[in-house]
C-alpha cells in the first residue's frame, strides 16, 4: 500500500495516536513525501475523547484532497467514547469544510449478533435490547456520513456488502469492498477534489515496510 500511495499522491500525511510513553510526538521517515504526526495519547481517557478536535485542527491545517479513516466498532476505542463516537463529530466538521473522507470498517457486526453479545457482557436483557438499537443507529451514521464506507473482504463481489448495507439501511452504492489498502484513487468521487492536487491524510500506523 505504501508503494501505491507514493505513486499516486504528492503528499502523504499520517495522523496516529501515541501508543506508548516513550513514543515520539512526530517521527521522520526516509521518504520526504511522507509525514507522520502523533497527535494524541490513546491510553489517556481525556486525550482519546478530545482526539477528534486535535485531528480536525491538523486536517484543516493540511487541507488534504482525501482523508482515509480506519475504524473498528470495539469497546475502549482509541478515538474515545464507548465505540469511537467522537469520530462522528469529526465527520460532521469535515463535511462543513467540504473535505471528502472515506472510512474502512475493519470489524463487521450484524444487528442479530449484538444482543446476545451484549447479554454476555451485562447479563441484562433490557440493556442488551437497547445496545442492539444503539449499535444499529451508530453503524447507520458511520455508514452514511463518509463519502464512502469501505468494508474489508477476501473476495470480489462479496455478499457482505449487500447484507451489511441492508442490515443498517445504508444505500448500497455508498458501500464498497476493499481487498487491500484504500480504494483506488481513480475510482473515487472526484467532484470535491482538485484534479491537479494529490494530497492525502491517513489515520493509521507507519512502519518501514508497512503502512495502514
C-alpha positions as CSV (number, residue, x, y, z in Angstrom):
1,X,0.0,0.0,0.0
2,X,2.8,2.4,0.8
3,X,4.2,1.9,-2.7
4,X,0.8,2.7,-4.2
5,X,0.4,5.8,-2.1
6,X,3.8,7.1,-3.0
7,X,3.0,6.7,-6.7
8,X,-0.5,8.3,-6.6
9,X,0.0,11.2,-4.1
10,X,2.4,14.0,-3.9
11,X,2.0,14.4,-0.1
12,X,1.1,11.7,2.4
13,X,0.2,12.8,6.0
14,X,-0.3,10.1,8.6
15,X,-2.1,11.1,11.8
16,X,-1.9,8.5,14.5
17,X,-2.1,8.1,18.3
18,X,0.9,8.0,20.6
19,X,0.7,4.4,21.9
20,X,3.4,4.4,24.5
21,X,5.1,6.8,26.9
22,X,8.4,6.6,25.1
23,X,6.9,7.3,21.7
24,X,7.8,10.4,19.8
25,X,5.2,13.1,19.1
26,X,6.2,13.3,15.4
27,X,8.6,10.9,13.6
28,X,10.6,11.2,10.5
29,X,10.6,8.8,7.6
30,X,13.1,8.1,4.8
31,X,10.5,9.3,2.2
32,X,10.2,13.1,2.0
33,X,6.6,12.7,0.8
34,X,5.5,11.0,4.0
35,X,4.9,13.0,7.2
36,X,3.8,11.3,10.4
37,X,2.2,13.1,13.3
38,X,1.4,11.6,16.8
39,X,-1.4,13.8,17.9
40,X,-2.9,12.2,21.0
41,X,-2.3,9.6,23.7
42,X,-4.5,6.6,23.1
43,X,-4.0,5.5,26.7
44,X,-5.4,8.7,28.2
45,X,-9.2,8.8,28.6
46,X,-9.2,12.6,28.3
47,X,-6.9,12.6,25.3
48,X,-8.9,10.0,23.5
49,X,-12.1,11.9,23.9
50,X,-10.8,15.1,22.6
51,X,-8.8,13.4,19.8
52,X,-11.5,14.5,17.2
53,X,-10.6,18.1,17.9
54,X,-6.8,17.6,17.5
55,X,-7.4,15.6,14.4
56,X,-9.7,18.2,12.9
57,X,-7.2,21.1,13.5
58,X,-4.4,19.2,11.9
59,X,-6.5,18.1,8.9
60,X,-7.8,21.7,8.4
61,X,-4.2,22.9,8.5
62,X,-3.1,20.3,5.9
63,X,-6.3,20.7,3.8
64,X,-5.9,17.4,2.0
65,X,-7.8,16.2,-1.0
66,X,-8.8,13.0,0.8
67,X,-8.9,11.7,4.4
68,X,-8.9,8.0,4.9
69,X,-10.0,6.7,8.3
70,X,-9.9,3.1,9.7
71,X,-12.5,2.2,12.2
72,X,-13.4,-0.9,14.3
73,X,-16.5,-0.7,16.5
74,X,-14.9,-2.2,19.6
75,X,-15.0,-1.1,23.3
76,X,-12.3,1.3,24.6
77,X,-11.8,2.6,21.1
78,X,-8.7,4.7,20.6
79,X,-10.8,7.5,19.3
80,X,-12.7,7.8,22.6
81,X,-16.3,7.3,23.6
82,X,-17.7,3.7,24.1
83,X,-17.2,2.7,20.4
84,X,-15.4,5.7,18.9
85,X,-18.4,8.0,18.8
86,X,-16.3,11.2,18.9
87,X,-15.3,10.4,15.3
88,X,-18.9,11.3,14.2
89,X,-18.3,14.8,15.4
90,X,-15.1,15.0,13.4
91,X,-17.0,13.7,10.3
92,X,-19.6,16.4,10.7
93,X,-16.8,19.0,11.0
94,X,-15.1,17.7,7.8
95,X,-18.4,17.9,5.9
96,X,-18.8,21.5,7.0
97,X,-15.4,22.5,5.5
98,X,-16.1,20.1,2.5
99,X,-13.1,17.8,2.8
100,X,-14.1,14.4,1.4
101,X,-13.3,11.4,3.6
102,X,-13.6,7.6,3.5
103,X,-13.9,5.1,6.2
104,X,-12.5,1.5,6.2
105,X,-14.5,-0.7,8.5
106,X,-12.3,-3.5,10.0
107,X,-14.8,-5.4,12.0
108,X,-18.3,-6.5,10.9
109,X,-21.1,-7.0,13.4
110,X,-24.7,-7.6,12.3
111,X,-27.7,-6.5,14.5
112,X,-28.7,-10.1,15.4
113,X,-25.2,-10.6,16.8
114,X,-25.2,-7.5,19.1
115,X,-28.0,-8.5,21.5
116,X,-26.5,-11.9,22.6
117,X,-23.0,-10.4,22.8
118,X,-24.3,-7.5,25.0
119,X,-26.1,-10.0,27.2
120,X,-22.9,-12.0,27.6
121,X,-21.3,-8.8,29.0
122,X,-24.2,-7.4,31.0
123,X,-26.5,-10.3,31.9
124,X,-29.3,-7.7,31.4
125,X,-32.0,-8.4,28.8
126,X,-33.2,-4.8,28.6
127,X,-29.7,-3.3,28.3
128,X,-29.0,-5.9,25.6
129,X,-32.0,-4.9,23.6
130,X,-31.1,-1.2,23.9
131,X,-27.5,-2.0,22.9
132,X,-28.8,-3.5,19.7
133,X,-30.8,-0.4,18.8
134,X,-27.9,1.9,19.7
135,X,-25.4,-0.1,17.6
136,X,-27.8,0.0,14.6
137,X,-28.0,3.8,14.8
138,X,-24.2,4.1,15.3
139,X,-23.5,1.9,12.2
140,X,-26.0,3.9,10.2
141,X,-24.2,7.2,10.8
142,X,-20.7,5.6,10.3
143,X,-22.0,4.3,7.0
144,X,-23.8,7.3,5.7
145,X,-21.7,10.3,6.8
146,X,-18.5,9.4,4.9
147,X,-18.2,9.8,1.2
148,X,-17.7,6.1,1.0
149,X,-17.7,3.2,3.5
150,X,-15.2,0.6,2.6
151,X,-15.5,-2.9,4.0
152,X,-12.6,-5.4,4.2
153,X,-13.4,-8.5,2.2
154,X,-11.4,-11.5,1.0
155,X,-13.0,-11.8,-2.5
156,X,-14.6,-9.5,-5.0
157,X,-18.4,-9.2,-5.3
158,X,-18.8,-10.3,-1.7
159,X,-22.3,-10.9,-0.3
160,X,-21.2,-8.9,2.8
161,X,-21.6,-5.6,1.0
162,X,-25.2,-6.2,0.2
163,X,-26.2,-7.8,3.5
164,X,-24.4,-5.1,5.6
165,X,-26.0,-2.2,3.7
166,X,-29.4,-3.7,4.1
167,X,-29.0,-4.5,7.8
168,X,-28.2,-0.9,8.6
169,X,-30.2,0.8,5.9
170,X,-27.2,2.3,4.2
171,X,-27.6,3.0,0.5
172,X,-25.9,0.1,-1.4
173,X,-24.0,2.4,-3.7
174,X,-22.4,4.0,-0.6
175,X,-20.7,0.8,0.5
176,X,-17.7,-0.6,-1.4
177,X,-15.5,-3.6,-0.9
178,X,-11.8,-3.3,-0.1
179,X,-9.5,-6.1,-0.8
180,X,-6.3,-4.5,0.3
181,X,-5.3,-0.8,1.1
182,X,-7.6,2.1,0.3
183,X,-9.9,2.1,-2.6
184,X,-8.2,3.1,-5.8
185,X,-7.9,6.9,-6.2
186,X,-9.2,6.8,-9.8
187,X,-12.4,5.1,-8.6
188,X,-13.2,7.8,-6.0
189,X,-15.7,10.5,-6.4
190,X,-13.6,13.5,-7.5
191,X,-16.3,16.2,-7.6
192,X,-14.7,17.8,-4.5
193,X,-11.1,17.1,-5.4
194,X,-8.8,19.3,-7.4
195,X,-7.5,17.2,-10.3
196,X,-4.1,18.7,-10.2
197,X,-3.7,18.2,-6.5
198,X,-3.0,14.8,-4.9
199,X,-2.6,15.2,-1.2
200,X,-3.9,12.6,1.3
201,X,-4.3,12.3,5.1
202,X,-4.3,8.8,6.5
203,X,-5.1,7.8,10.1
204,X,-3.1,4.7,11.0
205,X,0.4,3.4,11.6
206,X,3.6,3.7,9.6
207,X,6.5,1.3,9.8
208,X,9.4,0.7,7.5
209,X,7.6,-1.9,5.4
210,X,4.1,-1.4,6.5
211,X,1.5,1.3,6.3
212,X,-2.1,1.2,7.3
